């Protein structure tokens, strides 16, 4: 869902749902409770252990943040790109010089 704020423009809003790693309350049967706890524990292990998925999600968050920054401040984004390019170029130059000696 997207809403509009006066100073920020359109903003994404997430609805809150119960996570897969939470054991639902109100279960009286011990067998059902154990199954729910096991299911929640396995879901938590899957979420924590799935590094490719976590890396993908983190990179997507970074891309969204960078695009948002570039839309809000194009001059600052261009300066950041130029700065990163200068740093990478400097590191490559230092490594190449060290290897050539």
PyMOL commands that place a pseudoatom at each C-alpha (Angstrom):
pseudoatom trace, name=CA, resn=UNK, resi=1, chain=A, elem=C, hetatm=0, pos=[0.000, 0.000, 0.000]
pseudoatom trace, name=CA, resn=UNK, resi=2, chain=A, elem=C, hetatm=0, pos=[1.256, 3.489, -0.796]
pseudoatom trace, name=CA, resn=UNK, resi=3, chain=A, elem=C, hetatm=0, pos=[0.303, 6.666, 1.052]
pseudoatom trace, name=CA, resn=UNK, resi=4, chain=A, elem=C, hetatm=0, pos=[1.404, 10.237, 0.471]
pseudoatom trace, name=CA, resn=UNK, resi=5, chain=A, elem=C, hetatm=0, pos=[3.130, 12.373, 3.080]
pseudoatom trace, name=CA, resn=UNK, resi=6, chain=A, elem=C, hetatm=0, pos=[3.376, 16.156, 2.657]
pseudoatom trace, name=CA, resn=UNK, resi=7, chain=A, elem=C, hetatm=0, pos=[7.168, 16.439, 2.885]
pseudoatom trace, name=CA, resn=UNK, resi=8, chain=A, elem=C, hetatm=0, pos=[8.233, 13.064, 1.497]
pseudoatom trace, name=CA, resn=UNK, resi=9, chain=A, elem=C, hetatm=0, pos=[5.759, 12.267, -1.288]
pseudoatom trace, name=CA, resn=UNK, resi=10, chain=A, elem=C, hetatm=0, pos=[4.559, 8.677, -1.803]
pseudoatom trace, name=CA, resn=UNK, resi=11, chain=A, elem=C, hetatm=0, pos=[5.697, 6.308, 0.949]
pseudoatom trace, name=CA, resn=UNK, resi=12, chain=A, elem=C, hetatm=0, pos=[5.387, 2.509, 1.022]
pseudoatom trace, name=CA, resn=UNK, resi=13, chain=A, elem=C, hetatm=0, pos=[3.467, 1.137, 4.020]
pseudoatom trace, name=CA, resn=UNK, resi=14, chain=A, elem=C, hetatm=0, pos=[3.651, -2.494, 5.078]
pseudoatom trace, name=CA, resn=UNK, resi=15, chain=A, elem=C, hetatm=0, pos=[0.820, -4.273, 6.786]
pseudoatom trace, name=CA, resn=UNK, resi=16, chain=A, elem=C, hetatm=0, pos=[1.813, -6.218, 9.875]
pseudoatom trace, name=CA, resn=UNK, resi=17, chain=A, elem=C, hetatm=0, pos=[1.069, -9.936, 9.839]
pseudoatom trace, name=CA, resn=UNK, resi=18, chain=A, elem=C, hetatm=0, pos=[2.053, -12.664, 12.256]
pseudoatom trace, name=CA, resn=UNK, resi=19, chain=A, elem=C, hetatm=0, pos=[5.496, -14.016, 11.429]
pseudoatom trace, name=CA, resn=UNK, resi=20, chain=A, elem=C, hetatm=0, pos=[5.998, -17.655, 10.529]
pseudoatom trace, name=CA, resn=UNK, resi=21, chain=A, elem=C, hetatm=0, pos=[8.407, -17.977, 13.444]
pseudoatom trace, name=CA, resn=UNK, resi=22, chain=A, elem=C, hetatm=0, pos=[5.822, -17.128, 16.120]
pseudoatom trace, name=CA, resn=UNK, resi=23, chain=A, elem=C, hetatm=0, pos=[3.946, -19.876, 17.930]
pseudoatom trace, name=CA, resn=UNK, resi=24, chain=A, elem=C, hetatm=0, pos=[0.229, -19.029, 17.965]
pseudoatom trace, name=CA, resn=UNK, resi=25, chain=A, elem=C, hetatm=0, pos=[-1.253, -18.611, 21.423]
pseudoatom trace, name=CA, resn=UNK, resi=26, chain=A, elem=C, hetatm=0, pos=[-4.285, -20.509, 22.615]
pseudoatom trace, name=CA, resn=UNK, resi=27, chain=A, elem=C, hetatm=0, pos=[-3.147, -24.008, 21.672]
pseudoatom trace, name=CA, resn=UNK, resi=28, chain=A, elem=C, hetatm=0, pos=[-4.179, -26.346, 24.512]
pseudoatom trace, name=CA, resn=UNK, resi=29, chain=A, elem=C, hetatm=0, pos=[-3.226, -29.714, 23.071]
pseudoatom trace, name=CA, resn=UNK, resi=30, chain=A, elem=C, hetatm=0, pos=[0.411, -30.496, 23.959]
pseudoatom trace, name=CA, resn=UNK, resi=31, chain=A, elem=C, hetatm=0, pos=[0.965, -32.358, 20.691]
pseudoatom trace, name=CA, resn=UNK, resi=32, chain=A, elem=C, hetatm=0, pos=[-0.342, -29.450, 18.627]
pseudoatom trace, name=CA, resn=UNK, resi=33, chain=A, elem=C, hetatm=0, pos=[1.727, -27.064, 20.735]
pseudoatom trace, name=CA, resn=UNK, resi=34, chain=A, elem=C, hetatm=0, pos=[4.879, -29.124, 20.120]
pseudoatom trace, name=CA, resn=UNK, resi=35, chain=A, elem=C, hetatm=0, pos=[4.133, -29.230, 16.387]
pseudoatom trace, name=CA, resn=UNK, resi=36, chain=A, elem=C, hetatm=0, pos=[3.618, -25.470, 16.297]
pseudoatom trace, name=CA, resn=UNK, resi=37, chain=A, elem=C, hetatm=0, pos=[6.865, -24.875, 18.209]
pseudoatom trace, name=CA, resn=UNK, resi=38, chain=A, elem=C, hetatm=0, pos=[8.781, -27.215, 15.881]
pseudoatom trace, name=CA, resn=UNK, resi=39, chain=A, elem=C, hetatm=0, pos=[7.277, -25.539, 12.824]
pseudoatom trace, name=CA, resn=UNK, resi=40, chain=A, elem=C, hetatm=0, pos=[8.226, -22.088, 14.160]
pseudoatom trace, name=CA, resn=UNK, resi=41, chain=A, elem=C, hetatm=0, pos=[11.751, -23.248, 15.047]
pseudoatom trace, name=CA, resn=UNK, resi=42, chain=A, elem=C, hetatm=0, pos=[12.306, -24.766, 11.602]
pseudoatom trace, name=CA, resn=UNK, resi=43, chain=A, elem=C, hetatm=0, pos=[11.003, -21.592, 9.946]
pseudoatom trace, name=CA, resn=UNK, resi=44, chain=A, elem=C, hetatm=0, pos=[13.389, -19.500, 12.044]
pseudoatom trace, name=CA, resn=UNK, resi=45, chain=A, elem=C, hetatm=0, pos=[16.317, -21.758, 11.110]
pseudoatom trace, name=CA, resn=UNK, resi=46, chain=A, elem=C, hetatm=0, pos=[15.377, -21.522, 7.446]
pseudoatom trace, name=CA, resn=UNK, resi=47, chain=A, elem=C, hetatm=0, pos=[15.205, -17.732, 7.600]
pseudoatom trace, name=CA, resn=UNK, resi=48, chain=A, elem=C, hetatm=0, pos=[18.513, -17.413, 9.468]
pseudoatom trace, name=CA, resn=UNK, resi=49, chain=A, elem=C, hetatm=0, pos=[20.368, -20.041, 7.429]
pseudoatom trace, name=CA, resn=UNK, resi=50, chain=A, elem=C, hetatm=0, pos=[19.259, -19.061, 3.941]
pseudoatom trace, name=CA, resn=UNK, resi=51, chain=A, elem=C, hetatm=0, pos=[22.192, -16.763, 3.175]
pseudoatom trace, name=CA, resn=UNK, resi=52, chain=A, elem=C, hetatm=0, pos=[21.553, -16.324, -0.564]
pseudoatom trace, name=CA, resn=UNK, resi=53, chain=A, elem=C, hetatm=0, pos=[18.015, -15.144, 0.173]
pseudoatom trace, name=CA, resn=UNK, resi=54, chain=A, elem=C, hetatm=0, pos=[19.199, -12.812, 2.942]
pseudoatom trace, name=CA, resn=UNK, resi=55, chain=A, elem=C, hetatm=0, pos=[21.904, -11.385, 0.664]
pseudoatom trace, name=CA, resn=UNK, resi=56, chain=A, elem=C, hetatm=0, pos=[19.358, -10.884, -2.115]
pseudoatom trace, name=CA, resn=UNK, resi=57, chain=A, elem=C, hetatm=0, pos=[16.958, -9.090, 0.241]
pseudoatom trace, name=CA, resn=UNK, resi=58, chain=A, elem=C, hetatm=0, pos=[19.741, -6.887, 1.634]
pseudoatom trace, name=CA, resn=UNK, resi=59, chain=A, elem=C, hetatm=0, pos=[20.936, -5.960, -1.849]
pseudoatom trace, name=CA, resn=UNK, resi=60, chain=A, elem=C, hetatm=0, pos=[17.371, -5.136, -2.920]
pseudoatom trace, name=CA, resn=UNK, resi=61, chain=A, elem=C, hetatm=0, pos=[16.978, -2.901, 0.160]
pseudoatom trace, name=CA, resn=UNK, resi=62, chain=A, elem=C, hetatm=0, pos=[20.255, -1.166, -0.708]
pseudoatom trace, name=CA, resn=UNK, resi=63, chain=A, elem=C, hetatm=0, pos=[19.180, -0.635, -4.296]
pseudoatom trace, name=CA, resn=UNK, resi=64, chain=A, elem=C, hetatm=0, pos=[15.855, 0.853, -3.172]
pseudoatom trace, name=CA, resn=UNK, resi=65, chain=A, elem=C, hetatm=0, pos=[17.641, 3.179, -0.739]
pseudoatom trace, name=CA, resn=UNK, resi=66, chain=A, elem=C, hetatm=0, pos=[20.169, 4.272, -3.373]
pseudoatom trace, name=CA, resn=UNK, resi=67, chain=A, elem=C, hetatm=0, pos=[17.452, 4.960, -5.930]
pseudoatom trace, name=CA, resn=UNK, resi=68, chain=A, elem=C, hetatm=0, pos=[15.463, 6.927, -3.366]
pseudoatom trace, name=CA, resn=UNK, resi=69, chain=A, elem=C, hetatm=0, pos=[18.557, 8.954, -2.459]
pseudoatom trace, name=CA, resn=UNK, resi=70, chain=A, elem=C, hetatm=0, pos=[19.279, 9.597, -6.154]
pseudoatom trace, name=CA, resn=UNK, resi=71, chain=A, elem=C, hetatm=0, pos=[15.706, 10.816, -6.696]
pseudoatom trace, name=CA, resn=UNK, resi=72, chain=A, elem=C, hetatm=0, pos=[15.801, 13.095, -3.649]
pseudoatom trace, name=CA, resn=UNK, resi=73, chain=A, elem=C, hetatm=0, pos=[19.332, 14.399, -4.200]
pseudoatom trace, name=CA, resn=UNK, resi=74, chain=A, elem=C, hetatm=0, pos=[20.688, 13.832, -7.728]
pseudoatom trace, name=CA, resn=UNK, resi=75, chain=A, elem=C, hetatm=0, pos=[23.755, 16.048, -7.201]
pseudoatom trace, name=CA, resn=UNK, resi=76, chain=A, elem=C, hetatm=0, pos=[24.682, 14.210, -4.019]
pseudoatom trace, name=CA, resn=UNK, resi=77, chain=A, elem=C, hetatm=0, pos=[24.222, 10.863, -5.778]
pseudoatom trace, name=CA, resn=UNK, resi=78, chain=A, elem=C, hetatm=0, pos=[26.500, 11.955, -8.616]
pseudoatom trace, name=CA, resn=UNK, resi=79, chain=A, elem=C, hetatm=0, pos=[29.102, 13.125, -6.103]
pseudoatom trace, name=CA, resn=UNK, resi=80, chain=A, elem=C, hetatm=0, pos=[28.850, 9.797, -4.259]
pseudoatom trace, name=CA, resn=UNK, resi=81, chain=A, elem=C, hetatm=0, pos=[29.354, 7.865, -7.510]
pseudoatom trace, name=CA, resn=UNK, resi=82, chain=A, elem=C, hetatm=0, pos=[32.363, 10.021, -8.404]
pseudoatom trace, name=CA, resn=UNK, resi=83, chain=A, elem=C, hetatm=0, pos=[33.807, 9.545, -4.908]
pseudoatom trace, name=CA, resn=UNK, resi=84, chain=A, elem=C, hetatm=0, pos=[33.407, 5.774, -5.017]
pseudoatom trace, name=CA, resn=UNK, resi=85, chain=A, elem=C, hetatm=0, pos=[34.963, 5.668, -8.491]
pseudoatom trace, name=CA, resn=UNK, resi=86, chain=A, elem=C, hetatm=0, pos=[37.930, 7.724, -7.254]
pseudoatom trace, name=CA, resn=UNK, resi=87, chain=A, elem=C, hetatm=0, pos=[38.445, 5.464, -4.249]
pseudoatom trace, name=CA, resn=UNK, resi=88, chain=A, elem=C, hetatm=0, pos=[38.252, 2.288, -6.360]
pseudoatom trace, name=CA, resn=UNK, resi=89, chain=A, elem=C, hetatm=0, pos=[40.629, 3.805, -8.901]
pseudoatom trace, name=CA, resn=UNK, resi=90, chain=A, elem=C, hetatm=0, pos=[43.052, 4.764, -6.137]
pseudoatom trace, name=CA, resn=UNK, resi=91, chain=A, elem=C, hetatm=0, pos=[42.991, 1.281, -4.641]
pseudoatom trace, name=CA, resn=UNK, resi=92, chain=A, elem=C, hetatm=0, pos=[43.607, -0.303, -8.055]
pseudoatom trace, name=CA, resn=UNK, resi=93, chain=A, elem=C, hetatm=0, pos=[46.464, 2.108, -8.693]
pseudoatom trace, name=CA, resn=UNK, resi=94, chain=A, elem=C, hetatm=0, pos=[48.083, 1.331, -5.316]
pseudoatom trace, name=CA, resn=UNK, resi=95, chain=A, elem=C, hetatm=0, pos=[47.797, -2.428, -5.903]
pseudoatom trace, name=CA, resn=UNK, resi=96, chain=A, elem=C, hetatm=0, pos=[49.164, -2.145, -9.448]
pseudoatom trace, name=CA, resn=UNK, resi=97, chain=A, elem=C, hetatm=0, pos=[52.074, -0.031, -8.238]
pseudoatom trace, name=CA, resn=UNK, resi=98, chain=A, elem=C, hetatm=0, pos=[52.846, -2.448, -5.431]
pseudoatom trace, name=CA, resn=UNK, resi=99, chain=A, elem=C, hetatm=0, pos=[52.835, -5.402, -7.833]
pseudoatom trace, name=CA, resn=UNK, resi=100, chain=A, elem=C, hetatm=0, pos=[55.065, -3.654, -10.372]
pseudoatom trace, name=CA, resn=UNK, resi=101, chain=A, elem=C, hetatm=0, pos=[57.824, -2.964, -7.814]
for i in range(1, 101): cmd.bond("trace and resi %d" % i, "trace and resi %d" % (i + 1))
show_as sticks, trace
zoom trace
